Amino acid sequence: MKIGAHVRDDDPLSAVAERDAEVLQFFLSDPQGWKAPKPHPHGEAIKESPVEVFVHSPYLINVASMNNRIRIPSRKNVTQHANGAAEIGAKGLVVHGGHVGSSEDVEEGLVNWRKLFEREQEKGGFAVPILIENTAGGDNAMTRDIDTIARLWDKVGEFGAGFCFDTCHAYAAGWDLTEAVKKVKAITGRIDLVHLNNSRDEFGSTRDRHANVVGGDGTIDPEVLAAVAAEAGAPVIVETPADGQAADIAFVRERVAST
């Protein structure tokens, strides 16, 4: 199992060395913007590196949205970032599940996810796997609840959609982390990436505020997080405060090695 971190995007390979990481994740463009990614200045070095790479898409993307001004650029942005991820040899593109409005039907949001894959398949498919991530809050979210994730997979599973499991998001959404991996795999058949994050807030808070796995102000038992990583058997990324990432990685590596 490879363990690493979400790092700064200007020089990710240096950040990896500082953390003794084996896998990295970063943004290819402003996470709060719609701009298409530009060629990365270290793209060739990243592609040739033995480090496994994942790309996180911008936060504005909401494929499920019923608002054309959000959904249409979201679809375009997913394709653009998948292409950019392929150029640096990334293993996948992480995309949040998104949501629909409070008065709108969740089913329509799920259908919009299917349309994303259908449209791209007509053009030959995405350049890298799309890894859909569970989210922490929102009554009309696509990936907050296990039952809704099951409905989503009925729509997109046939297209090879991947799953990114975030422990902070799951905990904030009220999932039992000791049962979560088993439940997700029963639905999706896979976990492609784990975002192993502690939570600054209490169980079921619906708030997405990450804490370091160890040594910080997290409310999740670090041993539970390590057990999730071991059970999932997928590459692990800590999206935690940078100063503690090396310690987070070392802790998880030691615990997983001993299981």
Disulfide bonds with the S-S distance in Angstrom:
none
